[in-house]
Amino acid sequence: MYIWVVLATFLAILATFNLPVRHDMHQLESQPLAEAELNKMVVKHKASVKYARTKIKRVHGVNIISYEPGEVAEEKGGGFTPAGFVWDGDYASWIYCIAPDEQRMDNCNQMIGEKDYVVTIGELPDKWINRISGIPVGEYMRVLAKAMQKTPECGLVAEDDACNSGYRVKIFDDEEDGLCIPAGIADDALFNGVDLKRAVIYIETVYNKLK
């Protein structure tokens, strides 16, 4: 009896070698890697937003802020990340204080804050870029669209003359456009220092949804 059980198991193993390869095998293998890549940006961004929000106090109905414009370094945002998260330089998170007209950067006014943004931006590694088109591959973008649930603050950077800055956040595979990127941010050296064709951006106000 034992011999027949062993023989049946052996034949079953042999049969598996004849099964066709799943058509979505490449997607199954690449999806966890794409999720890990996206997570590097999202975690850093959310930590930077949390840091900025700890620097806001409401006093007699007025927002008093104590954060400053510039890059959110690890000593500022690192305490808001999960244990084991590596704060590397693949994606940079910056605090921008923008003038009310959104056309230029401004000093962080301790009494204003309505046009203060946290922006996280970076270029995707080569493995997530289509060698022919030069834009992010579908596997990464599907993960981005699913994870962010088409959040209009997160996506690719797309040129758009309808925006004062000439750029907006592009939502993957969505008929609706993302949000216009303020000119004060688009004109900054950080923004212009990345290859926008392969860049991913996450932008939101410190304590309000973008309008």
Contacts in CASP RR format, 6 or more apart in sequence:
PFRMAT RR
TARGET T0000
AUTHOR 0000-0000-0000
METHOD contacts of the structure
MODEL  1
MYIWVVLATFLAILATFNLPVRHDMHQLESQPLAEAELNKMVVKHKASVK
YARTKIKRVHGVNIISYEPGEVAEEKGGGFTPAGFVWDGDYASWIYCIAP
DEQRMDNCNQMIGEKDYVVTIGELPDKWINRISGIPVGEYMRVLAKAMQK
TPECGLVAEDDACNSGYRVKIFDDEEDGLCIPAGIADDALFNGVDLKRAV
IYIETVYNKLK
22 28 0 8 1.000
26 139 0 8 1.000
27 139 0 8 1.000
27 142 0 8 1.000
30 139 0 8 1.000
31 139 0 8 1.000
31 142 0 8 1.000
31 143 0 8 1.000
34 128 0 8 1.000
34 139 0 8 1.000
34 140 0 8 1.000
34 142 0 8 1.000
34 143 0 8 1.000
34 144 0 8 1.000
35 143 0 8 1.000
35 147 0 8 1.000
37 124 0 8 1.000
37 125 0 8 1.000
37 128 0 8 1.000
37 140 0 8 1.000
38 140 0 8 1.000
38 143 0 8 1.000
38 144 0 8 1.000
38 147 0 8 1.000
38 200 0 8 1.000
40 88 0 8 1.000
40 90 0 8 1.000
40 91 0 8 1.000
41 90 0 8 1.000
41 91 0 8 1.000
41 120 0 8 1.000
41 122 0 8 1.000
41 200 0 8 1.000
41 202 0 8 1.000
42 147 0 8 1.000
42 148 0 8 1.000
42 154 0 8 1.000
42 202 0 8 1.000
43 81 0 8 1.000
43 82 0 8 1.000
43 85 0 8 1.000
44 81 0 8 1.000
44 87 0 8 1.000
44 91 0 8 1.000
44 93 0 8 1.000
44 120 0 8 1.000
45 91 0 8 1.000
45 93 0 8 1.000
45 118 0 8 1.000
45 120 0 8 1.000
45 202 0 8 1.000
46 80 0 8 1.000
47 72 0 8 1.000
47 77 0 8 1.000
47 78 0 8 1.000
47 79 0 8 1.000
47 80 0 8 1.000
47 81 0 8 1.000
47 93 0 8 1.000
48 72 0 8 1.000
48 76 0 8 1.000
48 77 0 8 1.000
48 80 0 8 1.000
48 93 0 8 1.000
48 95 0 8 1.000
48 118 0 8 1.000
48 120 0 8 1.000
49 118 0 8 1.000
49 204 0 8 1.000
49 206 0 8 1.000
50 77 0 8 1.000
50 80 0 8 1.000
51 67 0 8 1.000
51 72 0 8 1.000
51 76 0 8 1.000
51 77 0 8 1.000
51 78 0 8 1.000
51 79 0 8 1.000
51 80 0 8 1.000
52 67 0 8 1.000
52 72 0 8 1.000
52 95 0 8 1.000
52 116 0 8 1.000
52 118 0 8 1.000
52 206 0 8 1.000
53 206 0 8 1.000
53 207 0 8 1.000
55 65 0 8 1.000
55 66 0 8 1.000
55 67 0 8 1.000
56 63 0 8 1.000
56 64 0 8 1.000
56 65 0 8 1.000
56 66 0 8 1.000
56 67 0 8 1.000
56 206 0 8 1.000
56 207 0 8 1.000
57 63 0 8 1.000
57 64 0 8 1.000
57 65 0 8 1.000
57 66 0 8 1.000
58 64 0 8 1.000
62 111 0 8 1.000
63 111 0 8 1.000
63 112 0 8 1.000
63 113 0 8 1.000
63 207 0 8 1.000
64 110 0 8 1.000
64 111 0 8 1.000
65 108 0 8 1.000
65 109 0 8 1.000
65 110 0 8 1.000
65 112 0 8 1.000
65 113 0 8 1.000
65 116 0 8 1.000
65 206 0 8 1.000
66 110 0 8 1.000
67 95 0 8 1.000
67 108 0 8 1.000
67 116 0 8 1.000
67 206 0 8 1.000
68 95 0 8 1.000
68 108 0 8 1.000
69 94 0 8 1.000
69 95 0 8 1.000
69 96 0 8 1.000
69 97 0 8 1.000
69 105 0 8 1.000
69 107 0 8 1.000
69 108 0 8 1.000
70 94 0 8 1.000
70 95 0 8 1.000
70 96 0 8 1.000
71 92 0 8 1.000
71 93 0 8 1.000
71 94 0 8 1.000
72 93 0 8 1.000
72 94 0 8 1.000
72 95 0 8 1.000
72 118 0 8 1.000
74 87 0 8 1.000
77 87 0 8 1.000
78 85 0 8 1.000
78 87 0 8 1.000
81 87 0 8 1.000
90 122 0 8 1.000
90 125 0 8 1.000
91 120 0 8 1.000
91 121 0 8 1.000
91 122 0 8 1.000
91 200 0 8 1.000
92 120 0 8 1.000
92 121 0 8 1.000
92 122 0 8 1.000
92 190 0 8 1.000
93 118 0 8 1.000
93 119 0 8 1.000
93 120 0 8 1.000
94 118 0 8 1.000
94 119 0 8 1.000
94 120 0 8 1.000
94 190 0 8 1.000
95 108 0 8 1.000
95 116 0 8 1.000
95 117 0 8 1.000
95 118 0 8 1.000
95 206 0 8 1.000
96 105 0 8 1.000
96 116 0 8 1.000
96 117 0 8 1.000
96 118 0 8 1.000
96 119 0 8 1.000
96 182 0 8 1.000
96 184 0 8 1.000
96 185 0 8 1.000
96 188 0 8 1.000
97 105 0 8 1.000
97 106 0 8 1.000
97 107 0 8 1.000
97 108 0 8 1.000
97 109 0 8 1.000
97 112 0 8 1.000
97 113 0 8 1.000
97 115 0 8 1.000
97 116 0 8 1.000
98 104 0 8 1.000
98 105 0 8 1.000
98 106 0 8 1.000
98 115 0 8 1.000
98 116 0 8 1.000
98 117 0 8 1.000
98 182 0 8 1.000
98 184 0 8 1.000
98 185 0 8 1.000
99 105 0 8 1.000
99 106 0 8 1.000
99 115 0 8 1.000
99 184 0 8 1.000
100 114 0 8 1.000
100 115 0 8 1.000
102 115 0 8 1.000
102 164 0 8 1.000
102 182 0 8 1.000
102 183 0 8 1.000
102 184 0 8 1.000
103 164 0 8 1.000
103 182 0 8 1.000
103 183 0 8 1.000
103 184 0 8 1.000
104 183 0 8 1.000
104 184 0 8 1.000
104 187 0 8 1.000
105 184 0 8 1.000
105 185 0 8 1.000
105 187 0 8 1.000
105 188 0 8 1.000
106 115 0 8 1.000
108 116 0 8 1.000
113 206 0 8 1.000
113 207 0 8 1.000
114 205 0 8 1.000
114 208 0 8 1.000
115 182 0 8 1.000
115 205 0 8 1.000
116 205 0 8 1.000
116 206 0 8 1.000
117 182 0 8 1.000
117 185 0 8 1.000
117 203 0 8 1.000
117 204 0 8 1.000
117 205 0 8 1.000
117 206 0 8 1.000
118 203 0 8 1.000
118 204 0 8 1.000
118 205 0 8 1.000
118 206 0 8 1.000
119 185 0 8 1.000
119 190 0 8 1.000
119 191 0 8 1.000
119 201 0 8 1.000
119 202 0 8 1.000
119 203 0 8 1.000
120 201 0 8 1.000
120 202 0 8 1.000
120 203 0 8 1.000
121 157 0 8 1.000
121 190 0 8 1.000
121 191 0 8 1.000
121 194 0 8 1.000
121 199 0 8 1.000
121 200 0 8 1.000
121 201 0 8 1.000
121 202 0 8 1.000
122 194 0 8 1.000
122 199 0 8 1.000
122 200 0 8 1.000
122 201 0 8 1.000
123 194 0 8 1.000
123 195 0 8 1.000
123 198 0 8 1.000
123 199 0 8 1.000
123 200 0 8 1.000
124 136 0 8 1.000
124 140 0 8 1.000
124 198 0 8 1.000
124 199 0 8 1.000
124 200 0 8 1.000
128 136 0 8 1.000
128 137 0 8 1.000
128 139 0 8 1.000
128 140 0 8 1.000
129 135 0 8 1.000
129 136 0 8 1.000
129 137 0 8 1.000
129 198 0 8 1.000
130 136 0 8 1.000
130 137 0 8 1.000
134 197 0 8 1.000
134 198 0 8 1.000
135 156 0 8 1.000
135 197 0 8 1.000
135 198 0 8 1.000
136 156 0 8 1.000
136 198 0 8 1.000
136 200 0 8 1.000
141 156 0 8 1.000
141 172 0 8 1.000
141 173 0 8 1.000
142 172 0 8 1.000
142 173 0 8 1.000
144 154 0 8 1.000
144 155 0 8 1.000
144 172 0 8 1.000
144 200 0 8 1.000
145 171 0 8 1.000
145 172 0 8 1.000
145 173 0 8 1.000
145 174 0 8 1.000
148 154 0 8 1.000
148 155 0 8 1.000
150 171 0 8 1.000
150 174 0 8 1.000
150 176 0 8 1.000
152 169 0 8 1.000
152 171 0 8 1.000
152 176 0 8 1.000
152 178 0 8 1.000
152 179 0 8 1.000
152 210 0 8 1.000
153 169 0 8 1.000
153 179 0 8 1.000
153 202 0 8 1.000
153 203 0 8 1.000
153 204 0 8 1.000
153 210 0 8 1.000
154 169 0 8 1.000
154 200 0 8 1.000
154 201 0 8 1.000
154 202 0 8 1.000
154 203 0 8 1.000
155 169 0 8 1.000
155 170 0 8 1.000
155 171 0 8 1.000
155 172 0 8 1.000
155 178 0 8 1.000
155 200 0 8 1.000
155 201 0 8 1.000
155 202 0 8 1.000
156 169 0 8 1.000
156 170 0 8 1.000
156 172 0 8 1.000
156 199 0 8 1.000
156 200 0 8 1.000
156 201 0 8 1.000
157 167 0 8 1.000
157 168 0 8 1.000
157 169 0 8 1.000
157 170 0 8 1.000
157 181 0 8 1.000
157 196 0 8 1.000
157 199 0 8 1.000
157 200 0 8 1.000
157 201 0 8 1.000
158 167 0 8 1.000
158 168 0 8 1.000
158 169 0 8 1.000
158 170 0 8 1.000
159 166 0 8 1.000
159 167 0 8 1.000
160 166 0 8 1.000
160 167 0 8 1.000
160 168 0 8 1.000
160 177 0 8 1.000
160 180 0 8 1.000
162 168 0 8 1.000
162 180 0 8 1.000
163 180 0 8 1.000
163 181 0 8 1.000
164 180 0 8 1.000
164 182 0 8 1.000
164 183 0 8 1.000
165 180 0 8 1.000
165 181 0 8 1.000
165 182 0 8 1.000
165 183 0 8 1.000
165 184 0 8 1.000
165 185 0 8 1.000
165 186 0 8 1.000
165 187 0 8 1.000
166 180 0 8 1.000
166 181 0 8 1.000
166 183 0 8 1.000
166 186 0 8 1.000
167 180 0 8 1.000
167 181 0 8 1.000
167 186 0 8 1.000
167 196 0 8 1.000
168 177 0 8 1.000
168 178 0 8 1.000
168 179 0 8 1.000
168 180 0 8 1.000
168 181 0 8 1.000
169 178 0 8 1.000
169 179 0 8 1.000
169 181 0 8 1.000
169 201 0 8 1.000
169 203 0 8 1.000
170 177 0 8 1.000
170 178 0 8 1.000
171 177 0 8 1.000
171 178 0 8 1.000
179 203 0 8 1.000
179 210 0 8 1.000
181 191 0 8 1.000
181 201 0 8 1.000
181 203 0 8 1.000
185 191 0 8 1.000
185 203 0 8 1.000
186 192 0 8 1.000
203 210 0 8 1.000
204 210 0 8 1.000
END
